[in-house]
Amino acid sequence: KLFNLNKAEQSEQLKQQVLEQLNALPLKNQKYKTSSDILTSQIKSWDVSYRENLNLDFDVIRTQPSANPMLSGNFALVSEKRSSWISVEGVTPKPQNLKFKSHLNLHDYIRQVDSLSSAHPSYAWVIYPDGNILRAGYAQWNEKSIQLTPNTVVFLGFDSDSDHTLELEKQIVKLITMRTNTK
């Protein structure tokens, strides 16, 4: 993960905005009180910084120097140790780590975790280690065979498809990609 330290303030602002929205969520719907409190507690513990997403094709940058972007500024490179775990977070009593097994898909992992009643019963967010994000169906009626990789984070969102809630979830998922403290 490459973090742009010159833009760190942007990630902290996003974190504060998300915390404010989570605090206001129970005012709109009381069933989200517990979920909101749990997520707020988790997010407060995260160290975040602005993550730069650079996709570099080694063969292209080796043969075409102009395709290799020159970086200027203050950056930090964080290399996570490859693990054999999948992390399931969000509207759950607590984040849970599950052993990675290549034959299991998203649906199989979600069936192994406890989620709160306010968790969405059909959709989850998948955050791959390279920063790619996907909102995928996992219920019987909308299941797609989504394969996960080690170090993937699965975020269970709220049981709502409102534009406001989906936007909040997108911001939380973006924060997950910006985390500098790893488990």
Salt bridges, closest charged atoms under 4 A:
ASP37 OD2 - LYS33 NZ 2.88
GLU52 OE2 - LYS7 NZ 3.51
ASP59 OD1 - ARG62 NH2 3.29
GLU80 OE2 - LYS1 NZ 2.95
GLU89 OE1 - ARG179 NH1 2.97
GLU89 OE2 - LYS183 NZ 2.87
ASP159 OD2 - LYS31 NZ 3.78
ASP161 OD1 - HIS120 NE2 3.00
ASP161 OD1 - ARG135 NH2 3.04
